[in-house]
Amino acid sequence: GTLESLSPEELVWQHGDVEGSVHFAAKNVMGVDLRTAPPLRAVADQVTLGLTNGDTLRGKIVSMDATTMLLDTVYAGRLTLKSQMLASMRPSKPVASVYYSGPNSLEEWTKGNSKEAWEFRKGALYAKQNNGSLGRDVKLPDRARIEFDLAWKGQVYLTMGLFASKFDTYHGPGYQLGIQGNYVSLNRRSKNSSNGLGGHHAPVLAGKRKARVSVCVDRKGKTVAILMDGTLIRQWADPVGLEDAGTGLVFYTNRNQHRIRNIQVLPWDGKISTGGDEEEEENSGAEEDQI
């Protein structure tokens, strides 16, 4: 539907199946997702504003004086902010291009040997307890950042095929990145061999049932890194590299239930950035402004 208004007391929503507006008590609303299916586009002159209450807003500054700022946003139109609400201001990094944004349907993916292992519901891919892989050509470049929201029941057991040329199996040539319980591992597979590049414990996953996963790959630089909720878990250096490289991405799971949504394949500048640096900037000196 469409967000009509939001106040500390209530959220007002519109939906095509309901006559009039729907009113929700704000205290009962956990979150609102305003993102849409079309790929992200670069927006010139955008800034990221940090507010004194810890919130973050992104938009284009229309005007600013000693008392107020007028911010133009794509999600809420023009917002008027009091100057004393601003804690920091930094240029937003534009997204030059998005190689893939989804998932949008199950039909855009290639199923493996188990046709019933995956299903698509409410904008997400759901892996059942059946063994099965799901892949597609995401136009993966030599250097990219792959991000998605992962949730699971029981223990996480997910394998990703990177630079895949076969979309119906994760056994093809490329990298196989595994997340199993509190452990991550990386293999390099070619037509004739498979080589383990090492594993690492990931205590950040202990007791969790969901995480934002970021995988940074650089085929020519021979490196692969994985981050969970902004925390770097492990970065591998491959002494050999990939001989045969495709541009596909494959997901495989054979244990418990998993949900994957908000997948994006983005350009990557080769630098590992975590959320800690920005958080330290926001909180360093409550009475100091930052630009």
N, C-alpha and C positions, 0 to 999 in steps of 0.2 A: 504493500500500500504506500501511502504518502504521509509524511509527517506534516501535520498542519501547524501545531504549536507545542511548545514545551515550557513549563513553568515549574517552580519548586513544588507545586501542589499536584499538577496533573499533566499528562501527555495526551494530546488530541490527535487522533489518527483517522485517515480516510481510506476506504476500501471500496472497490467497485461493486462488491456483493452486498454492501450495507448501505441503507438509505440514511443520509445524515452522517454525523461524525461519531466516532467511538472515543469515549473518555476513559483513560486509565489513571488510577492513582499513581503518582510518580514514585512513591515508596515501593510499589510492587513491580516496577520496571527494572530489569537487570541490565538491559542494553538495547541499543538500536543500531542496526547495520544499514548505513546509508550508501554503501558501495553498490555499483551496478555492474552489469556484465561487460560492457565495452572496455577495451584495453585502456590503460592509463595514457595520457598524452602530456607532453611537456607544456608547462604553463610558465610564461616568462614573468620575471620580477616577483615571484612568490617568496614569502618569508614564513618562517616558523616562529610563532610567538609562544613564549613560556609565561604563564600567569602565576600570580602569587599564591594561588590555591593549588598549584601543581598541574593544572590542566594545560593542554597544548592546542593551539589553533593554527591553521595554515590558510593563507590567502594572500591577496594583493592589497597593499596599503594605498588607499585612495587619497587620504589626507590625514594630517596629524598636527595638533597644536599642543599647548601646555596642559590642556585638560582632557582632551579626547582623541581617539584614533578611530577612523572609519576604515574597516577592513572588508574587502569584497571577497566572498567565498563561493565555491561551487556547490556547497552543501547547505548553506543557510542564507544565501543572498548577502546583503550588506549588514554588517554588525558594527554597532557603535560601542566602543570600549573606553572606560575611564583610564586615564594615564596611570593612576596609582595601582591599577590591576596588573600592569605589565612588569615582568621580572627580567625577561631576556628577549632578544630578537636576533635571529640569524637567517641568512638566505637559505631557502630550501634548495635541495639538490634536485634539479629537473630530471625527469625520466626521459631519456632520449628516445627509447623504444622499448616495447615489451614484446618478447618473442612469443610468449604464450601467457594467457590469463584464463583461468577456469577453475574447476571443470564446468562445462556447459551442458553436457549430456553424456550418456554412456556410449552413444553411437560414434562419437568422435574418438573413442579409444578402441584398441584391438585387444580382444580377450584371449587368454591362454587356453590351456587344455581343459580347464574347468569353466564352462560357460556360465554357471550359476554362482560363481564365487564372489562376484561383485555386483552391486546395484547402485543406481543413482537416485538420490532423494534429497529434496530441499537444497539443491545447489552443492551437494557433497557426494563423494564416492564412499560407499560402505563395503568393506570386505567382511564377508561372513566367515564362519569357521572352516569353510572348505579351502583346500589348497588352490591357489590360483594366482595368475599374473595378469597385469593390465598395463598396456603401454601405448605410446603414440609418438609421432614425430613432432617434437616441440621446437624444431629448428635450433637445437642447442648449438651455440657457437663455441669456439675453442675456449673462450673465457666467459663465464656466466655465473650468476647467483640464482639458485633455485630455492624458493621459499614456499612453505605450506603449513597449514594448521593440522596437527596430528592428534587424534584422541583414540583411546583404546580401553577395552575392558580386560581385566586380568593383567597379564604381562605383555608389554609391547614386543612384537616380533615382526619387523618389517625389513625387507631388502629392497634397495633401489638399484636399478641398472642405469648407469650413466654412459652417454655416448653410444647408445645401443643402435644397432642396425636391424635387429630382429625385435619386433614389438610384441610378439606373443610369448616370449620367454625371457627370463633374466639370465639364462645360461649362455647367451651369445657373447661375442667379443665386446669388450668395454670394461668399465669399473663396476664392481658390485659392492655397494656400501650397505652394511648390515647394522641394524639397531635391534639388539636382543637383550631385554631386561635392562640392566644397568651397564651395558657393554656395547661398544661400537667397534666395527672392524672394516677393513677395506681389502678387496682382492682385485687383481688385474687379470683379466681373462683374454686370451687370444684364441685363434682357431685351434692351436695345438697344445696349449698349456694353460695352467692357472697358477698364479703366484700370490701368496698372502703377503700383504704389506704391513701387517701389524694390527693389533687391537688396543683398546684403551677403556678403562672403567669410566663410567659416566654417572657419578653419584648424584648429579643434579636431577636425574630421573627418579630417584628413590621416592616412593610414595606418591608419585604423580600419576595422573590419568590423561594428561594432555600437555602439549608443548608446541611452540612455534619453532619449526625446523628450518634452518638455513644451511644450504650446501653450496660452497664456493669451489668452482672447478676452473683449472687452468691447464688445458691439455698440452699446450706447447711449453708451459712452465713446469709441467709434470707435478702439479700439486693438487690436492683435494683437502678441503677443510669442512668440518661440520660444527654448527653452533646450535644450541638449544636455549630458547628464550633469551637470546642475546649473549649467552655465555659460550666462549670457545671451548669445545670439548677436545678436539684433536685436529691437527693439521699433518697430513702425510706428504712426504716427498718421494716421488717414484723415480728410482735411478734409471729406469728403462723407458717408461712412457708407453703410449698406446700406438701400435702399428696400424691397426684397423679401427677407425673411429666413425661411428654414425652420428646422427643428430637427435636420437630418440631418448625417451625417459620411460622406464618400466618400474612398476610397483609390484611387489610380491609379498604375500603373507600366507602362513599356513597354521596360524594358531590364534585363537580368540577372535574378537571382533575389533576392527579398526575403522576409523573415519578420517578421510582426507578432504580438506576443502581449502579455498583461498590459495590455489596454486598460482605462482607467478614465476616465470623465467625471465630474468632481467639482466641487463649489462652489468658487468663487475669491473671495477678499476684495479683489481689485484690487491687491494688493501683489506685487511680484516678489521672491521669496526664492530664494537660491542656497545650495548646500551649504557655501560658504566661511565664512560667519559662524559656523555651528555648530562647524565644525572648528576655527576659531580659539579658540572658547570652550573646547573640549575640551582643547586643547594649551597654553593660556595659564597656565603655572605648574604644573609637575608635582607640586608639594607643596602645592597649594591645593585645597581642596574648594569646589564650587560648588553652590548651591541656587537 
